[in-house]
Amino acid sequence: MNTLIQLAIMFKATTGIEVRKKLQKMVHILQEFGIPFGVRFGYHHYGPFSEDLQDKIQSLQYDKLINDC
C-alpha cells in the first residue's frame, strides 16, 4: 500500500496527531510490528526519525490533505 494512503488512513483513525515527534514514533512502532510504511529510520535526539516520512508528511500538508502537525 502507498505510504501516503497509509498515513491518511492513520490520521483519519485517530483524533489527530499534533506533534511531529509523536507521529514519527507511531510510524516507527507500527513498522517494527510489521506494517510496512516503506521508510527508513535513524536515531535522532528525541528518538527514531525518518527524513522520508517527514517529506511525505510535508507533501500531505502541501496538498492540504492534513493540517500542520
Protein Blocks (a to p, Z undefined) as FASTA:
>chain_A
ZZklmmmmmmmmpgbdfbfklmmmmmmmmmmnopaghpacdddfkoccdfklmmmmmmmm
mnopaccZZ
